[in-house]
Amino acid sequence: MTNKADLITAINAAWDASALNATFRALWSDEYDPDNFVVLHDQEASPDQPYPFTVVEISTGNTSTRMSGGVNGIREVRDVPVKFNVYAKDVSEDARSAKKIAADLAEEITKVFGGHPTQSPTGSVTLVNGNHLITQYQDDFGVLIDFDKYQWVVSYVFKIDVPVAV
């Protein structure tokens, strides 16, 4: 498994172990069967995806340290930028705006992965090949998409220690 595939698998596992799916799905219209749609998408969502949902983007990481020797061969510590893009729209049964819904859902993500101002992260990111060292919260901000749709971006750097040769 490549390092990026391993990281997205670990992020999905931490997401699934949290209450994030239920939090998002609680805002879906009854016409959508939760068994037919996922909340967290890798790189892009399908056009018929119900709102709200999240798209996670994992960028190319930078190697900060290399190590060699021992039974594990060559290892690298990589800083991998990860963005959670929360997409929300107005919900008729909810008095909040799309912006407020997106911001509230982004706050729930920071509770799981880090960056919340009053709560330590509850999620555990475990790699199959390597070690997750730390998730560093970078920033979060909102972007108006349309008059009734909003995006909120939560940015992190995941520091991982991974084998690159054995």
C-alpha positions in Angstrom: 0.0 0.0 0.0 1.4 3.4 -0.9 1.9 6.0 1.8 -1.0 8.2 0.5 -3.3 5.2 0.2 -2.4 4.2 3.8 -3.0 7.7 5.1 -6.5 8.0 3.4 -7.4 4.6 4.8 -6.3 5.8 8.3 -8.3 9.0 8.0 -11.4 7.1 6.8 -11.0 4.8 9.8 -10.8 7.7 12.3 -13.7 9.4 10.6 -15.8 6.2 10.7 -15.0 5.6 14.4 -16.3 9.1 15.3 -19.8 10.4 15.1 -19.2 12.5 12.1 -21.2 10.4 9.6 -24.3 10.6 11.8 -23.8 14.4 12.4 -23.7 15.0 8.6 -26.5 12.6 7.7 -28.9 14.1 10.3 -29.1 17.1 7.9 -29.9 15.0 4.8 -33.3 15.0 3.4 -35.4 11.9 3.9 -35.3 11.2 0.2 -31.7 10.1 0.5 -30.9 6.6 1.6 -27.8 6.7 3.8 -26.7 3.3 2.6 -26.4 4.7 -1.0 -24.1 7.7 -0.1 -21.0 8.3 1.9 -20.2 11.5 3.8 -16.4 11.6 3.3 -15.0 11.5 -0.2 -11.5 11.2 -1.5 -10.7 14.1 -3.9 -14.3 14.6 -5.3 -17.9 13.7 -4.7 -20.5 12.5 -7.2 -22.8 15.1 -8.7 -25.9 13.7 -6.9 -24.3 13.7 -3.5 -26.6 15.0 -0.8 -25.5 18.0 1.2 -23.7 18.3 3.6 -20.7 16.3 2.7 -16.9 16.5 2.9 -14.1 16.0 0.4 -10.7 15.3 1.8 -7.7 16.3 -0.3 -4.2 14.8 0.4 -1.4 16.7 -1.3 2.1 15.6 -2.1 4.1 15.6 1.1 7.5 17.0 1.8 10.2 14.8 3.3 11.7 16.5 6.4 14.0 13.7 7.7 15.5 10.4 6.3 16.8 7.6 8.4 18.5 4.3 7.5 19.7 1.2 9.2 18.2 -1.5 11.4 15.5 -4.0 10.4 13.2 -1.4 8.9 15.6 -0.2 6.2 15.1 3.4 5.0 12.4 5.5 6.6 11.2 9.1 6.0 9.4 11.6 8.1 6.9 13.3 5.8 4.8 16.4 6.2 1.6 15.7 4.3 -0.9 18.6 3.7 -4.5 17.5 4.2 -7.6 19.6 3.6 -11.2 18.7 4.7 -13.6 20.6 2.4 -17.0 20.8 4.0 -19.9 21.5 1.6 -23.2 22.6 3.0 -26.4 24.2 1.7 -29.5 25.7 3.4 -31.7 23.1 5.1 -35.4 24.0 5.2 -35.9 22.5 8.7 -32.8 24.3 10.1 -32.7 28.0 10.9 -28.9 28.2 10.3 -27.5 29.5 7.1 -25.4 27.3 4.8 -22.3 29.2 6.1 -23.2 28.5 9.8 -23.9 24.8 9.0 -20.6 24.4 7.2 -18.7 26.2 10.0 -20.4 24.0 12.7 -19.6 20.8 10.8 -16.0 22.0 10.4 -15.8 22.5 14.1 -16.9 18.9 14.6 -14.0 17.8 12.3 -11.6 19.8 14.5 -12.9 17.9 17.5 -11.9 14.6 15.9 -8.6 15.6 14.1 -7.4 18.5 16.2 -7.5 22.3 16.1 -10.6 22.8 18.3 -9.9 25.6 20.8 -11.2 23.8 23.9 -11.1 20.1 23.1 -8.3 17.6 22.5 -8.6 15.5 19.4 -10.7 12.3 19.8 -9.7 10.6 16.6 -6.9 8.1 16.3 -5.0 7.9 13.0 -3.2 4.6 12.6 -1.2 3.7 9.6 -0.6 0.1 8.4 2.9 0.8 7.1 4.5 3.4 9.3 3.5 5.7 12.2 1.3 8.8 12.5 3.4 11.2 14.6 1.1 14.3 14.9 -1.6 16.1 13.1 -0.9 19.8 13.1 -3.9 22.1 12.6 -3.1 24.9 10.1 -6.2 27.0 9.4 -9.9 27.0 8.6 -11.9 29.4 6.5 -15.2 29.7 4.6 -15.9 30.3 0.9 -19.3 31.3 -0.6 -20.1 28.9 -3.5 -23.7 30.1 -4.4 -26.4 32.0 -2.7 -27.5 28.9 -0.7 -24.2 26.9 -0.7 -21.1 27.3 1.3 -17.7 25.6 1.7 -15.6 25.5 4.8 -12.0 24.3 4.6 -10.0 22.9 7.5 -6.3 22.5 6.8 -3.8 20.2 8.5 -0.3 18.8 8.1 -0.1 15.2 9.0 3.4 14.2 10.0 4.0 10.6 9.3 7.0 8.2 9.6 7.0 5.8 6.8 9.2 3.0 5.3 10.5 3.8 1.8 12.8 0.8 1.2 13.5 -2.4 3.0 
